[in-house]
Amino acid sequence: MSLPDGYETRFYAKVRQRHERERAEQGKSAEARATRCGSITARADEIEQEQAG
């Protein structure tokens, strides 16, 4: 299903702006969460290597 030209710009531009604003506000917590998940994954890899070795 395709939308007529202009429909996306009228309606979704507002939605996209709101989502971008919300993402910018949540950016710090998202970065912290990504860092935390990354360190957990790295630790899991270390444990697997210890068990294998």
N, CA, C and O atoms as CSV, one atom per row, in Angstrom:
chain,resi,resn,atom,element,x,y,z
A,1,MET,N,N,0.843,-1.191,0.000
A,1,MET,CA,C,0.000,0.000,0.000
A,1,MET,C,C,0.876,1.239,0.000
A,1,MET,O,O,1.719,1.409,0.881
A,2,SER,N,N,0.683,2.095,-0.974
A,2,SER,CA,C,1.482,3.314,-1.039
A,2,SER,C,C,0.612,4.503,-0.677
A,2,SER,O,O,-0.580,4.540,-0.983
A,3,LEU,N,N,1.219,5.453,-0.033
A,3,LEU,CA,C,0.497,6.652,0.375
A,3,LEU,C,C,0.657,7.726,-0.684
A,3,LEU,O,O,1.680,7.758,-1.368
A,4,PRO,N,N,-0.319,8.603,-0.841
A,4,PRO,CA,C,-0.182,9.697,-1.805
A,4,PRO,C,C,0.941,10.648,-1.406
A,4,PRO,O,O,1.254,10.796,-0.224
A,5,ASP,N,N,1.542,11.288,-2.404
A,5,ASP,CA,C,2.610,12.242,-2.112
A,5,ASP,C,C,2.071,13.344,-1.218
A,5,ASP,O,O,0.943,13.804,-1.390
A,6,GLY,N,N,2.895,13.764,-0.253
A,6,GLY,CA,C,2.474,14.834,0.629
A,6,GLY,C,C,1.850,14.326,1.911
A,6,GLY,O,O,1.903,15.003,2.938
A,7,TYR,N,N,1.255,13.134,1.865
A,7,TYR,CA,C,0.643,12.587,3.080
A,7,TYR,C,C,1.711,12.332,4.126
A,7,TYR,O,O,1.548,12.667,5.299
A,8,GLU,N,N,2.810,11.731,3.679
A,8,GLU,CA,C,3.899,11.436,4.606
A,8,GLU,C,C,4.427,12.717,5.229
A,8,GLU,O,O,4.684,12.771,6.432
A,9,THR,N,N,4.589,13.743,4.413
A,9,THR,CA,C,5.179,14.970,4.944
A,9,THR,C,C,4.224,15.661,5.906
A,9,THR,O,O,4.667,16.245,6.895
A,10,ARG,N,N,2.924,15.608,5.637
A,10,ARG,CA,C,1.968,16.287,6.521
A,10,ARG,C,C,1.873,15.603,7.877
A,10,ARG,O,O,1.998,16.247,8.918
A,11,PHE,N,N,1.651,14.294,7.855
A,11,PHE,CA,C,1.359,13.601,9.109
A,11,PHE,C,C,2.629,13.110,9.792
A,11,PHE,O,O,2.857,13.389,10.969
A,12,TYR,N,N,3.454,12.379,9.050
A,12,TYR,CA,C,4.573,11.702,9.682
A,12,TYR,C,C,5.712,12.638,10.036
A,12,TYR,O,O,6.536,12.294,10.884
A,13,ALA,N,N,5.790,13.796,9.426
A,13,ALA,CA,C,6.842,14.734,9.804
A,13,ALA,C,C,6.684,15.123,11.266
A,13,ALA,O,O,7.671,15.207,11.996
A,14,LYS,N,N,5.449,15.359,11.697
A,14,LYS,CA,C,5.206,15.693,13.100
A,14,LYS,C,C,5.600,14.533,14.002
A,14,LYS,O,O,6.253,14.721,15.028
A,15,VAL,N,N,5.195,13.330,13.605
A,15,VAL,CA,C,5.504,12.156,14.416
A,15,VAL,C,C,7.011,11.949,14.486
A,15,VAL,O,O,7.563,11.687,15.555
A,16,ARG,N,N,7.679,12.072,13.324
A,16,ARG,CA,C,9.116,11.861,13.287
A,16,ARG,C,C,9.835,12.890,14.150
A,16,ARG,O,O,10.778,12.546,14.862
A,17,GLN,N,N,9.400,14.150,14.097
A,17,GLN,CA,C,10.026,15.182,14.925
A,17,GLN,C,C,9.873,14.849,16.404
A,17,GLN,O,O,10.819,14.987,17.179
A,18,ARG,N,N,8.675,14.409,16.791
A,18,ARG,CA,C,8.458,14.067,18.198
A,18,ARG,C,C,9.341,12.892,18.602
A,18,ARG,O,O,9.933,12.905,19.681
A,19,HIS,N,N,9.434,11.880,17.746
A,19,HIS,CA,C,10.264,10.724,18.072
A,19,HIS,C,C,11.729,11.113,18.152
A,19,HIS,O,O,12.444,10.641,19.036
A,20,GLU,N,N,12.193,11.970,17.239
A,20,GLU,CA,C,13.588,12.399,17.289
A,20,GLU,C,C,13.862,13.165,18.575
A,20,GLU,O,O,14.921,13.006,19.182
A,21,ARG,N,N,12.906,14.001,18.993
A,21,ARG,CA,C,13.071,14.742,20.246
A,21,ARG,C,C,13.151,13.782,21.424
A,21,ARG,O,O,14.009,13.929,22.294
A,22,GLU,N,N,12.256,12.798,21.450
A,22,GLU,CA,C,12.256,11.835,22.547
A,22,GLU,C,C,13.545,11.024,22.558
A,22,GLU,O,O,14.104,10.756,23.621
A,23,ARG,N,N,14.021,10.629,21.365
A,23,ARG,CA,C,15.270,9.872,21.300
A,23,ARG,C,C,16.439,10.711,21.785
A,23,ARG,O,O,17.338,10.198,22.451
A,24,ALA,N,N,16.435,12.003,21.455
A,24,ALA,CA,C,17.521,12.873,21.906
A,24,ALA,C,C,17.517,12.978,23.427
A,24,ALA,O,O,18.574,12.987,24.058
A,25,GLU,N,N,16.319,13.058,24.014
A,25,GLU,CA,C,16.225,13.133,25.472
A,25,GLU,C,C,16.675,11.828,26.113
A,25,GLU,O,O,17.280,11.837,27.185
A,26,GLN,N,N,16.382,10.707,25.463
A,26,GLN,CA,C,16.729,9.401,26.016
A,26,GLN,C,C,18.119,8.945,25.581
A,26,GLN,O,O,18.557,7.856,25.953
A,27,GLY,N,N,18.814,9.764,24.799
A,27,GLY,CA,C,20.099,9.358,24.245
A,27,GLY,C,C,21.106,8.962,25.301
A,27,GLY,O,O,21.817,7.969,25.147
A,28,LYS,N,N,21.171,9.736,26.378
A,28,LYS,CA,C,22.160,9.450,27.415
A,28,LYS,C,C,21.904,8.099,28.056
A,28,LYS,O,O,22.829,7.307,28.237
A,29,SER,N,N,20.647,7.833,28.401
A,29,SER,CA,C,20.343,6.555,29.036
A,29,SER,C,C,20.545,5.408,28.049
A,29,SER,O,O,20.965,4.319,28.440
A,30,ALA,N,N,20.248,5.648,26.773
A,30,ALA,CA,C,20.448,4.605,25.769
A,30,ALA,C,C,21.930,4.282,25.616
A,30,ALA,O,O,22.303,3.117,25.484
A,31,GLU,N,N,22.784,5.320,25.633
A,31,GLU,CA,C,24.223,5.076,25.535
A,31,GLU,C,C,24.715,4.293,26.747
A,31,GLU,O,O,25.520,3.372,26.612
A,32,ALA,N,N,24.232,4.661,27.925
A,32,ALA,CA,C,24.643,3.941,29.127
A,32,ALA,C,C,24.196,2.488,29.057
A,32,ALA,O,O,24.938,1.583,29.442
A,33,ARG,N,N,22.969,2.265,28.558
A,33,ARG,CA,C,22.454,0.905,28.440
A,33,ARG,C,C,23.290,0.103,27.444
A,33,ARG,O,O,23.598,-1.064,27.686
A,34,ALA,N,N,23.657,0.731,26.323
A,34,ALA,CA,C,24.467,0.036,25.322
A,34,ALA,C,C,25.833,-0.319,25.895
A,34,ALA,O,O,26.345,-1.413,25.656
A,35,THR,N,N,26.423,0.607,26.652
A,35,THR,CA,C,27.725,0.338,27.266
A,35,THR,C,C,27.614,-0.813,28.249
A,35,THR,O,O,28.468,-1.698,28.281
A,36,ARG,N,N,26.564,-0.796,29.046
A,36,ARG,CA,C,26.360,-1.851,30.035
A,36,ARG,C,C,26.169,-3.192,29.337
A,36,ARG,O,O,26.765,-4.189,29.746
A,37,CYS,N,N,25.348,-3.231,28.290
A,37,CYS,CA,C,25.118,-4.474,27.561
A,37,CYS,C,C,26.413,-4.950,26.918
A,37,CYS,O,O,26.691,-6.149,26.899
A,38,GLY,N,N,27.206,-4.023,26.393
A,38,GLY,CA,C,28.468,-4.395,25.776
A,38,GLY,C,C,29.409,-5.034,26.778
A,38,GLY,O,O,30.066,-6.028,26.469
A,39,SER,N,N,29.481,-4.465,27.993
A,39,SER,CA,C,30.379,-5.027,28.996
A,39,SER,C,C,29.878,-6.384,29.469
A,39,SER,O,O,30.678,-7.270,29.769
A,40,ILE,N,N,28.554,-6.555,29.539
A,40,ILE,CA,C,28.005,-7.858,29.928
A,40,ILE,C,C,28.345,-8.899,28.870
A,40,ILE,O,O,28.726,-10.022,29.202
A,41,THR,N,N,28.211,-8.533,27.604
A,41,THR,CA,C,28.540,-9.460,26.523
A,41,THR,C,C,30.023,-9.814,26.553
A,41,THR,O,O,30.391,-10.974,26.371
A,42,ALA,N,N,30.874,-8.815,26.783
A,42,ALA,CA,C,32.311,-9.075,26.849
A,42,ALA,C,C,32.621,-10.021,28.002
A,42,ALA,O,O,33.444,-10.926,27.859
A,43,ARG,N,N,31.970,-9.821,29.141
A,43,ARG,CA,C,32.193,-10.693,30.296
A,43,ARG,C,C,31.730,-12.118,29.988
A,43,ARG,O,O,32.392,-13.081,30.376
A,44,ALA,N,N,30.604,-12.259,29.299
A,44,ALA,CA,C,30.117,-13.588,28.935
A,44,ALA,C,C,31.118,-14.287,28.022
A,44,ALA,O,O,31.340,-15.490,28.151
A,45,ASP,N,N,31.719,-13.543,27.103
A,45,ASP,CA,C,32.737,-14.124,26.227
A,45,ASP,C,C,33.939,-14.586,27.041
A,45,ASP,O,O,34.495,-15.651,26.770
A,46,GLU,N,N,34.351,-13.796,28.041
A,46,GLU,CA,C,35.476,-14.190,28.887
A,46,GLU,C,C,35.162,-15.488,29.621
A,46,GLU,O,O,36.009,-16.379,29.695
A,47,ILE,N,N,33.961,-15.601,30.159
A,47,ILE,CA,C,33.576,-16.808,30.900
A,47,ILE,C,C,33.601,-18.016,29.975
A,47,ILE,O,O,34.092,-19.077,30.358
A,48,GLU,N,N,33.075,-17.866,28.753
A,48,GLU,CA,C,33.092,-18.982,27.805
A,48,GLU,C,C,34.524,-19.411,27.497
A,48,GLU,O,O,34.810,-20.605,27.406
A,49,GLN,N,N,35.422,-18.441,27.336
A,49,GLN,CA,C,36.814,-18.773,27.041
A,49,GLN,C,C,37.459,-19.485,28.224
A,49,GLN,O,O,38.235,-20.422,28.037
A,50,GLU,N,N,37.138,-19.043,29.452
A,50,GLU,CA,C,37.695,-19.695,30.637
A,50,GLU,C,C,37.211,-21.141,30.732
A,50,GLU,O,O,37.986,-22.040,31.058
A,51,GLN,N,N,35.923,-21.361,30.444
A,51,GLN,CA,C,35.378,-22.712,30.525
A,51,GLN,C,C,35.960,-23.597,29.424
A,51,GLN,O,O,36.204,-24.783,29.644
A,52,ALA,N,N,36.182,-23.025,28.247
A,52,ALA,CA,C,36.727,-23.800,27.134
A,52,ALA,C,C,38.205,-24.109,27.379
A,52,ALA,O,O,38.678,-25.204,27.075
A,53,GLY,N,N,38.924,-23.134,27.931
A,53,GLY,CA,C,40.358,-23.294,28.139
A,53,GLY,C,C,40.604,-23.917,29.462
A,53,GLY,O,O,41.756,-24.140,29.834
